[in-house]
Amino acid sequence: MCTAADIHAWCFDHGRAHTFKGGKEPWCGAAWVTFAATSTEEALAAKQAAYGDAQFFDQLSATDQLDIIEIRSTRPEAPAPQQT
């Protein structure tokens, strides 16, 4: 049986990594971006490479902020309930 992989993301509103369990809808409706990563550690390395030390949205360059807004606009408005 094939199961969906977890989605690893960085949330610039919450200032921390999120992991959305495979096959489940993401529970966060904030400004997050996903990375092609199989672990939180890989996602953090990818986030560092792409966005440097920026932890929150206002620490991003104007170009990166626009990119994050554009990425967010492609997702459904209502997040799924948080999975524990």
C-alpha positions as a printed NumPy array, in Angstrom:
array([[  0.   ,   0.   ,   0.   ],
       [  1.321,   3.418,  -0.987],
       [  0.808,   6.235,   1.503],
       [  1.085,   9.941,   0.825],
       [  4.237,  11.625,   2.046],
       [  4.185,  14.275,   4.755],
       [  4.378,  17.872,   3.549],
       [  7.127,  19.936,   5.164],
       [  6.721,  23.704,   5.203],
       [  7.927,  26.896,   6.814],
       [  5.246,  29.27 ,   8.103],
       [  6.242,  32.938,   7.99 ],
       [  3.23 ,  33.963,  10.091],
       [  3.969,  31.543,  12.936],
       [  7.761,  31.688,  12.504],
       [  8.222,  27.924,  12.639],
       [  8.161,  24.727,  10.641],
       [  4.91 ,  22.89 ,   9.984],
       [  4.486,  19.247,   9.044],
       [  1.22 ,  18.327,   7.389],
       [  0.58 ,  14.598,   7.652],
       [  0.477,  12.711,   4.363],
       [ -2.93 ,  12.461,   2.767],
       [ -4.418,  15.109,   5.087],
       [ -5.362,  18.644,   4.087],
       [ -2.997,  21.287,   5.546],
       [ -4.441,  22.717,   8.769],
       [ -2.736,  26.136,   8.602],
       [ -4.221,  28.967,   6.555],
       [ -1.305,  31.351,   7.085],
       [  1.676,  32.307,   4.901],
       [  3.614,  29.048,   4.562],
       [  5.673,  27.528,   1.771],
       [  6.446,  23.878,   1.189],
       [  9.776,  22.318,   0.341],
       [ 10.708,  19.133,  -1.481],
       [ 11.923,  17.484,   1.701],
       [ 11.457,  14.174,   3.472],
       [ 12.13 ,  15.541,   6.961],
       [ 11.863,  18.721,   8.978],
       [ 15.656,  19.004,   8.958],
       [ 15.757,  18.902,   5.138],
       [ 12.96 ,  21.473,   4.971],
       [ 14.821,  23.797,   7.351],
       [ 17.957,  23.538,   5.214],
       [ 15.905,  24.325,   2.091],
       [ 14.227,  27.252,   3.854],
       [ 17.641,  28.604,   4.889],
       [ 18.928,  28.296,   1.324],
       [ 15.869,  30.012,  -0.143],
       [ 15.07 ,  32.672,   2.481],
       [ 18.119,  32.94 ,   4.718],
       [ 17.55 ,  33.817,   8.368],
       [ 14.066,  35.296,   7.805],
       [ 11.747,  33.779,  10.37 ],
       [  8.696,  35.995,   9.893],
       [  7.007,  37.528,   6.87 ],
       [  8.196,  41.086,   7.572],
       [ 11.809,  39.895,   7.547],
       [ 11.549,  38.84 ,   3.89 ],
       [ 12.536,  41.028,   0.963],
       [  9.671,  42.698,  -0.914],
       [ 10.152,  40.239,  -3.784],
       [  9.988,  37.231,  -1.458],
       [  6.92 ,  38.672,   0.274],
       [  5.132,  38.95 ,  -3.07 ],
       [  6.131,  35.381,  -3.932],
       [  4.726,  34.107,  -0.608],
       [  1.476,  36.031,  -1.16 ],
       [  1.203,  34.517,  -4.637],
       [  1.864,  31.   ,  -3.32 ],
       [ -0.747,  31.467,  -0.589],
       [ -3.337,  32.697,  -3.087],
       [ -3.225,  29.335,  -4.877],
       [ -4.42 ,  27.434,  -1.788],
       [ -8.018,  26.962,  -0.646],
       [ -9.192,  29.556,   1.868],
       [-10.376,  27.289,   4.645],
       [ -7.698,  25.11 ,   6.285],
       [ -8.585,  21.675,   7.54 ],
       [ -8.863,  21.096,  11.315],
       [ -5.453,  20.623,  12.946],
       [ -4.313,  17.009,  13.098],
       [ -2.485,  15.891,  16.218]])
